[in-house]
Amino acid sequence: MHLHPTEIDLSLERIERLLETLGRPDRRIPPVIHVAGTNGKGSVTAFLRAMLEGAGKRVHVYTSPHLVRFHERVRIGGRDRAKIVGDDALTDALLRVEAANAGAPITHFEITTAAAFLLFAEAPADYTLLEVGLGGRLDATNVVEAPVATVITPLSMDHERFLGTTLEGIAVEKAGIIKRGVPVITSPQPPEALDVLERTAARLNAPLHAANRDWMAFAERGRLVFQDEDGLLDLPPPKLVGRHQYTNAGAAIATLRAAGIRLPARAIETGLLTAEWPARMQWLTAGRLVERGGSAIGELWLDGGHNPGAGAVVAETMADLEERAPRPLHLIMGMLTTKNPAGFLAPFAGLARSVTTVPIGGHESFSAEELASVARSVGIDANPAESVEAAIDAIAAFSESAPPRVLICGSLFLAGMVLDRNGTPPR
């Protein structure tokens, strides 16, 4: 089957027309929580799913991009947990959408979003979690008219070609998911972005629940403490690694409470302890690449973050690991040419001993030599390699006082390739 070009063309006209032809499946899906943001939206969605499932709820989930297989984008709610859609069901939905579209102009993301709506409308569940693909205002997921809550995770510079070159402009696009009278929950935001979100929420009479004003989530004595006007929760730390995951978990809790979805404390605890989100500070402990590094590599980590905001929180997480269990840190990095490698790498200066740069096959990525030059410009020693495997071999050959901690980073496309080559794709 032919799928349409992946070129991004933000608009709601095509998806609206297609959904009308399909009988508006988007209006028949279970209650929606709609999540936008630059960083953290996948993690917040993962926490929401795990907490709802911890309470015995069935949850449909739509996320993007995928890491290894396209099917990862669509999870169908089941008795125990949402499961990645099967080949037959996905193929049937895509064929039905293609037939309804009848060759009219449409984008890849719009076709697949319509297919997800069809699948979600035809399978029973309690809730639907929709992650925005890009932006918000004109994203294909924004056809949903009455979600039970909207969430906007931390905003920073990314996708400037489509969303604008200022934080205010990006915030306008993200704020496009806010609906009249529907609670909106925001993670910590830069002041100029929060101002846009506050003004939009006020105009639409949407109750705003802002981090560090209406709710707080922080680490205290190895626990996660959440507090809002309804009281305080003393909870176990999240399974997902990094200080930023306390905030992401807090955003999920704040969303459930703002939407009036009251879960028992045990369900929230279960969600914190079981949430999974591959390629987000994921410690790879088994697989072909781990075996390749052998005992010469102490720890192998993977993160798909690719913008300056992500670089800052990932570097912070690696610094925390260094403080608790010191090891020399080396990066393996690939990045698309549409991204800002200097902005991503700057927080690692003085923390990482080296960067080994690699190309990302099949994508418009920086060459290993170009990326190495950028790394050196921000003060990090760098060497190019032809592949991730060659990079692991090179780092393993270093003579160091302790087996190093290695972080593979810079791109979700690279992360997907790593999970595939390691033999550990998302389940």
N, C-alpha and C positions, 0 to 999 in steps of 0.2 A: 504494500500500500504506500502511496506517495504522501509524505507529510510536507506541509508547506514551509517556506523559507523561515529561518530563525531570525531574520532581520526584525529589529524592534520597531514598532510603529504604534505608539500609544494612542488609543482611541477606544471609545465604547460603542461606536456605531455598528461595527461589524459583529461584535459578540452579541449585542442586543438583537440584531436582525436574526442571527443564527438561533438564539435561544427562543425567540418567538416561533420560528419554524419547528423547533423541537417541543413546543408546548410548555415553555418556561419551567424547565426542571429546577432552575435556581430558586424558584418560589416554593418548591416542594421538598427541599432538603431540611434536615433537622436544624434546630436553632444554631445560629452561627456566632462564633467569636472570631473577629477579623483582626489580623495582626500585621502591622507595617513597621518599618524602621530600617536603619542602615545596618546596625549590628545587633545581634541577640534575638532577632525575631524567631529564628529556628529553635533556639534554646528555650525561650518562653513558651513556644508551642509545645515542645517536648515535655516541659513541666506541667502544662495544662493537661495534656493528654494523660500523663502518668497519674496525676492527682484525680482526674475524673475516673480513670480506669480503676484506681485504688478504691473508689467508692462503688465499683460495680457498674459504671456507666459504659455504654457503647459509644465510641467516638470515631467519626470519619475525620481524616486528616489529608489536607492538600498542601504540599510544600514544593519548593523549587530552589535551585536546580537539583537534579539527582547527582549521585556520586558515581555509581557504577552502572546501574540499570535504570532505564526510564521509569519502570514500574514503581520505584521508590517514592515517586511524587504523590502517588495515590494509595492511601491506606483505608481499607474498609473496616468499620467497626465490627468487632466480634464479641463473643461471650466473655473471653478473658482479656483480649487485647486487639487493637487494630492491626490488621495484617496487610502486607503489600499485595496489591491487586494481582490476580492471576493472569496468565497470558490470554486465555480464552475470553475472559470478561473484558479485559482492556481492549483487545482486538475488536470484539463485538461493538463496544461503545464507540471506538474511533471510526469504525465503518459506518455506523448509524449517523454519526456527526458529519462525516464526509458526504454521505448521501444527502443529508438535509442541507448542507452548504451548497451542493450542486455546482461546484466549481467557482463560486464567487470569491473575490479577493478576501483573504483571511490570513492571519499569522499562525505560526506553529503554536504559540502559547494560548491563543484564543481557541484553537481547535481542541487542545488538550484540556483546557479549563472547562469547556462545554462537555467534554467526555466525562470529566470528574463529576460535574453536576448531575449528569445522567446517572452515573453509578451511585452517587450519594442519595439521589431521589428515590432509587429503586431498592435500597437496602435499609432496613430499620436501624436506627441509632438514636441516641439521646442528644448528641451535640455534634456540630461540625466545626472543625478548626481550619480556617482559611488563612494561609500565609500569602501576603501580597508578593507578586513576582517582581515588579519594579515600580517604584514610586508609590502610587496609591490612587490619586485622583482619576487617572485614566487607565489604571490597571484593569485587566479583564475580570479580576475577582470583585471589582467594585460595583458590579451590577446588583449585588445583594442589597436589598432596600432596607431591611430592618433587622440588623444583627442584635444580639442581646448585649454585646459590648464590643468596643473597638480598643485596640492597644497600639501604642506607638513607642517602640523601643528606642534606645539612644540613636541620635542622628549625628552624622558626620559627613564629610565630603566623600562622595562616591557617585559613579554614573553621571558625571557632570554634563556629558554630552546630551543626556536626555532630561535631567532634572534641574539643571541650572548650576551656576558657578558660585553661589552663595548659600550659606546655611539657611537664610531666610527663604530663598527660593525653593530649596529642597524641602523645608518644613511645610511650605504651601502645598507642595505635591503630596506629601505624606498626610497632611491634615485633610486631604480630600476624602479619606475614608470615614471621617467623623460624620455621624448622622444625627438629625434633629431628635433631641430628647433621649439619645442613647448614651449610656455612660462611656466615657473615654478615659483610659488609664495610661499615664505616661511614665516612662522610666526617667532617670535623671537626664536632663537636657541642657545644652548650652543656652545661656540666657536669651539670645536672639531667636533661637528655635522655639523655646518655651513660650516666648511672647506671641509668636504666630499661632501656636496651638491653643493658647489661652483665649486669644481673640476669636478664633474660629469656633471654639467650644461655646463661648459666650453668645456669639451670633446665632448659633443653632440650639441654644438652650440645652446643651449636652453637659450633664454633670461631669466635671473634670476632677480626676483623682491623680494628683501629681506626686511623684516621688519626693521624699524629704520635706513635704509639706502636709500631704494628706495621708501618706503611709511611709513607713520606713522599714528597711530590711538590712540587717548587718550581722557580722560575726561577733560573737562574744563567748569566750571560754570554750571554743570548739563547737559552739552551737549556732544555729540561725535564729535570730530574734526578729520577729515581724510585729509591727505595731501600727494600728490605725485607730480611728475614733471608736471602733467596736471593741478594742482591747488589744492585749498582747498575747502572742503565741511564742512558746519556747520549743524549738524544733531541732531535729538532727541536721547536721550539715548536708548540703546537696551532694549527690554522687558526682555530678559534673564538676570538673576541676577548675578552680580559679575564683578569685574574689568577686569578679563580675557575675559569677553564677549565683551568688547570694542575692544580688539585685535582680537578676532574671527570675529567680525563684520567687522573690518578693513580688515582682510584677504579676506573676501568675496567680499568686494568692490574692493580691489586691483586685485582680480582674474577676475572679470567682466571687469575691465578697461584694464588689460593686454591682455585679450582674444579678445578685440575689441567689447565687448558687451555693447553698450552704452544705459544705461537706464535713463529715466528722473529722476530728483531728487526726485519727489514724489514717484516713485516706490521704491527707496532705503529707503526713510523714512517709507513707508508702511511696507517694509520688516523688518526694525528694530523694529517696533511697534507690529508686528504680529507674528514674528518667535516663534515657539514652539519646544521644545525638552525635552520630559518628562524625569524625574529622573536626571536632571542636575540642581541642586539648585532649585528644584521645591517646592514651598510653597503649602502644602496640606491644603486647607481651608474647605473642605467638605469630607464626606465619613465615613465609619464605624470606622476606626482607629482614625480619628479626633474626632468623637463623643465619642469614648471610653475614650480618654484623657479628654474630656470635658473642663470645665473652669480651671481645675488644670494644663493643658498644655497651655501655652500662644501661642506658634507657633510650628507647626510641619513641618519640612523640609525634603526633600529627595534628595540624590545625589548618583549616582552609581559609582563615581570615586573610583579607587582601587589600585593606584600605588603612589609612593612618590611624583611625579609631581602633581598629582591630589590632594593629601593631602595638599600640599603647597597652591594651589590656593583656595581650599575650605576653609581652615583655614583662609586665608586672607579675604575671603568673609564674613565668620562668624565674624571676628574681625571688619570689616567695619560695619556690622549690629549692633554689640555690641556698637560701638562708636556712632552710630546714635540713637539707641533705646536699652539701656542696659537691658539685661535679663540674668539670669544664663543660661549657656549653658551646656546641657547634650547630649552625643552621645549614639545612639544605633547602634551597629556595628556587622556585620558578614563578613567573608572573606574566600576566597578559600585558600587552602594550598599551591597553586602555587604562592601566592602573598607575599608581604613584609609588614606585619602589623606594625612593628616598624617604618619603613620608612614612612608609611602613617600617623601614629599617632603622630610622633615627633613634627610636627608643631602645634599640638593642646595642647601641654604641656603648662600650665600656662593660657590657654584660656578656656578649657573645665573643668567643675567641676567634671564630672565623665563620665565613659564609662560603659554602660550596654551591655554585649556581648551576642550574640545569635548564634546558629548553623543555617546553611542554608540547609534545608531538600532537599534530592535528589541530593546533590552535594558533592564533596570532599572538605569540609570546615573544618576550625579549630573548635574544640569543644569550647563551651562558656568558659570553664575553661582555656583552653590553651590561648585563645585570651585575657582573663582578665589578665593572668599572663604577657603577652607581654605589655599590656597597663600599668600595674603597673611598668614595667621595664623602661618605658620612663617617669614616674613621674605622671601618671594620675590614680586617684582612680578608681577602676573597680570592677564590680560584674557581675557574670554570670546570665543569665535567660534562660528559656527553649524555649521562643518564643518572637516575637515582641510584641504580646499582653501583655505578662507577663512583658516585659521591660517597656512598656507604663504604666502599672499599678504601677510598682515599682517607676518610676519617678514621677508619679502623686501623690504618697503618701509622697514624700519628703516635709518637711516643709521649705519653702523659703520665702524670702521677696517679691518676685514677681513670677507669673507663668512663668516657665522656657521656653527657646527656646530649642527645641529638634531636633537634626539632625540624621536621619537614614542614614547610609553610609557604604562604604567598599566593595560593590559588586553590579554589575548590576543584578545578579541573585536575590540577596536580594531585590533590588529595584523593580524588576518585581513582586516578591512575595508580596511586600507591596502594590503596585498599585492594584494587583488582590484582595487582602484581604480588601483593602480600598474601592473597588468597583469603582475605577476610572482608568480603563485601557486607553492606548493611543487611540486616535480617528483618 
